[in-house]
Amino acid sequence: MKALRIVDLVPDPKKAEDYEKKGKELRDLAKDVRDREVKKAMRQVAHQYGMARVEAARDFGRVAVWVKGTVTNIKTLKKVCA
């Protein structure tokens, strides 16, 4: 699935600008997805990617929470796309 090719399996908050573009790509792809679980998973990863710049500007603890949440959402996306 194209969505899985867009996501980084190991998120890096230093790539915030790149993640904003990837988040937009995922949201655009999700518009054409009929399966609710897949659409939701794609939107969750897109949301996490959209938060990358905000979280990168905060303290290290917030970045760690962002990375954990992003990894969780990517795992969910992989699971529903399998």
Backbone as JSON, one array per atom type, in Angstrom:
{
  "sequence": "MKALRIVDLVPDPKKAEDYEKKGKELRDLAKDVRDREVKKAMRQVAHQYGMARVEAARDFGRVAVWVKGTVTNIKTLKKVCA",
  "N": [[0.84, -1.17, 0.0], [0.49, 2.23, -0.74], [0.55, 4.12, 1.34], [2.16, 2.97, 3.3], [4.63, 3.16, 2.15], [5.11, 5.81, 2.35], [5.45, 6.46, 5.05], [7.9, 6.8, 7.69], [9.56, 4.28, 9.29], [11.03, 4.56, 11.57], [10.57, 7.23, 13.34], [11.84, 10.58, 13.15], [12.19, 13.48, 14.82], [13.68, 15.58, 13.86], [13.17, 15.79, 11.23], [11.0, 17.42, 10.73], [9.88, 19.22, 8.8], [9.78, 17.64, 6.5], [8.01, 15.7, 7.42], [5.65, 17.14, 7.61], [4.96, 17.42, 4.92], [4.67, 14.72, 4.26], [2.57, 14.07, 5.93], [0.51, 15.56, 4.78], [0.36, 14.24, 2.33], [-0.51, 11.71, 3.21], [-3.04, 12.39, 4.31], [-4.32, 13.25, 1.97], [-4.3, 10.85, 0.49], [-5.9, 9.3, 2.17], [-8.44, 10.27, 1.72], [-9.46, 8.85, -0.41], [-9.78, 6.32, 0.53], [-11.76, 3.58, 1.43], [-12.07, 1.76, 3.52], [-12.7, 1.99, 6.9], [-11.0, 1.58, 9.14], [-8.43, 1.61, 8.03], [-8.4, 4.17, 6.91], [-8.67, 5.71, 9.25], [-6.3, 4.99, 10.6], [-4.39, 6.01, 8.81], [-4.97, 8.74, 8.97], [-4.33, 9.19, 11.65], [-1.54, 8.81, 11.71], [-0.85, 10.87, 9.96], [-1.68, 13.05, 11.5], [0.1, 12.84, 13.69], [2.48, 13.31, 12.32], [2.02, 15.91, 11.56], [2.31, 17.17, 13.97], [5.0, 17.16, 14.44], [6.8, 19.39, 14.12], [5.97, 21.14, 16.15], [6.37, 19.58, 18.45], [9.12, 19.09, 18.26], [10.14, 21.54, 18.85], [9.75, 21.74, 21.51], [10.6, 20.47, 24.8], [12.88, 17.67, 25.43], [11.5, 15.49, 26.57], [8.9, 15.74, 25.54], [9.39, 15.27, 22.88], [10.12, 12.59, 22.96], [7.67, 11.45, 23.71], [6.21, 12.11, 21.44], [7.56, 10.59, 19.48], [7.06, 7.98, 20.42], [4.22, 7.89, 20.24], [3.93, 8.23, 17.48], [5.23, 5.94, 16.48], [3.51, 3.97, 17.5], [1.16, 4.58, 16.06], [2.03, 4.12, 13.45], [2.54, 1.37, 13.57], [-0.09, 0.48, 13.91], [-1.18, 1.29, 11.45], [0.32, -0.36, 9.71], [-0.63, -2.85, 10.54], [-3.41, -2.76, 9.91], [-3.23, -2.58, 7.2], [-2.22, -4.93, 6.38]],
  "CA": [[0.0, 0.0, 0.0], [1.27, 3.45, -0.9], [0.7, 4.79, 2.63], [3.29, 2.39, 4.02], [5.86, 3.65, 1.52], [5.27, 7.21, 2.74], [5.84, 6.62, 6.46], [9.22, 6.39, 8.16], [9.33, 3.32, 10.36], [11.66, 5.11, 12.76], [10.36, 8.67, 13.23], [12.91, 11.46, 13.59], [11.62, 14.82, 14.92], [14.51, 16.55, 13.13], [12.65, 15.85, 9.86], [9.66, 17.99, 10.88], [9.37, 19.79, 7.54], [9.48, 16.49, 5.65], [6.81, 15.04, 7.95], [4.48, 17.94, 7.25], [4.63, 17.04, 3.54], [4.19, 13.34, 4.29], [1.25, 14.11, 6.56], [-0.44, 16.03, 3.76], [0.21, 13.13, 1.38], [-1.35, 10.69, 3.84], [-4.42, 12.91, 4.37], [-4.85, 13.22, 0.6], [-4.56, 9.44, 0.16], [-6.99, 8.8, 3.02], [-9.72, 10.71, 1.15], [-9.94, 7.85, -1.36], [-9.81, 5.0, 1.17], [-13.1, 3.24, 1.9], [-11.99, 1.02, 4.78], [-12.66, 2.96, 8.0], [-9.82, 1.37, 9.98], [-7.26, 2.07, 7.28], [-8.51, 5.63, 6.83], [-8.39, 6.25, 10.58], [-4.87, 4.8, 10.86], [-3.66, 6.97, 7.97], [-5.18, 10.08, 9.54], [-3.6, 9.28, 12.91], [-0.12, 9.03, 11.39], [-0.78, 12.22, 9.4], [-1.78, 13.98, 12.62], [1.37, 12.77, 14.4], [3.47, 13.98, 11.48], [1.73, 17.35, 11.63], [2.75, 17.66, 15.27], [6.46, 17.02, 14.55], [7.48, 20.68, 14.3], [5.61, 21.64, 17.48], [7.03, 18.76, 19.47], [10.57, 19.26, 18.14], [10.47, 22.83, 19.46], [9.59, 21.62, 22.96], [11.68, 19.76, 25.48], [13.18, 16.31, 25.0], [10.44, 14.59, 27.01], [7.78, 15.83, 24.6], [9.83, 14.61, 21.65], [10.03, 11.15, 23.22], [6.24, 11.1, 23.66], [5.82, 12.19, 20.03], [8.13, 9.43, 18.78], [6.31, 6.79, 20.86], [2.89, 7.94, 19.63], [4.07, 8.03, 16.04], [5.53, 4.52, 16.26], [2.27, 3.24, 17.75], [0.24, 4.8, 14.93], [2.59, 3.44, 12.27], [2.27, -0.06, 13.76], [-1.52, 0.28, 13.63], [-1.34, 1.39, 10.0], [0.87, -1.58, 9.12], [-1.52, -3.95, 10.89], [-4.67, -2.72, 9.15], [-2.92, -2.68, 5.77], [-1.72, -6.29, 6.1]],
  "C": [[0.89, 1.25, 0.0], [1.51, 4.16, 0.43], [1.91, 4.26, 3.39], [4.62, 2.81, 3.41], [6.14, 5.09, 1.93], [5.86, 7.34, 4.14], [7.28, 6.17, 6.7], [8.98, 5.45, 9.33], [9.99, 3.74, 11.67], [11.56, 6.64, 12.66], [11.51, 9.48, 13.82], [12.37, 12.89, 13.62], [12.43, 15.89, 14.21], [14.03, 16.72, 11.68], [11.25, 16.48, 9.83], [9.08, 18.52, 9.57], [8.97, 18.68, 6.57], [8.2, 15.8, 6.1], [5.54, 15.83, 7.66], [4.02, 17.59, 5.83], [4.05, 15.62, 3.51], [2.8, 13.26, 4.92], [0.19, 14.56, 5.58], [-0.7, 14.93, 2.74], [-0.72, 12.06, 1.95], [-2.81, 11.14, 3.93], [-5.07, 12.87, 3.0], [-5.18, 11.79, 0.18], [-5.77, 8.9, 0.92], [-8.36, 9.19, 2.46], [-10.31, 9.65, 0.23], [-10.05, 6.45, -0.78], [-11.21, 4.75, 1.73], [-13.1, 2.54, 3.25], [-11.78, 2.0, 5.94], [-11.41, 2.81, 8.87], [-8.56, 1.89, 9.31], [-7.25, 3.59, 7.21], [-8.15, 6.27, 8.17], [-6.9, 6.14, 10.9], [-4.04, 5.8, 10.06], [-3.78, 8.38, 8.55], [-4.42, 10.26, 10.86], [-2.11, 9.52, 12.67], [0.05, 10.44, 10.83], [-0.82, 13.26, 10.51], [-0.45, 14.02, 13.4], [2.46, 13.5, 13.61], [3.27, 15.49, 11.52], [2.2, 17.97, 12.93], [4.28, 17.67, 15.41], [7.16, 18.34, 14.84], [7.21, 21.24, 15.7], [6.37, 20.89, 18.56], [8.55, 18.91, 19.43], [11.02, 20.56, 18.81], [10.38, 22.78, 20.99], [10.76, 20.84, 23.56], [11.79, 18.31, 25.02], [12.09, 15.32, 25.39], [9.26, 14.58, 26.06], [8.14, 15.15, 23.28], [9.72, 13.1, 21.8], [8.58, 10.68, 23.16], [5.76, 11.12, 22.21], [6.31, 10.96, 19.26], [7.34, 8.17, 19.15], [4.92, 6.75, 20.23], [2.93, 7.69, 18.14], [4.35, 6.57, 15.72], [4.28, 3.67, 16.47], [1.31, 3.38, 16.58], [0.75, 4.14, 13.66], [2.35, 1.94, 12.37], [0.81, -0.38, 13.47], [-1.78, 0.32, 12.13], [-0.83, 0.12, 9.31], [-0.08, -2.76, 9.35], [-2.79, -3.93, 10.04], [-4.45, -2.82, 7.65], [-2.46, -4.09, 5.39], [-2.79, -7.17, 5.49]]
}
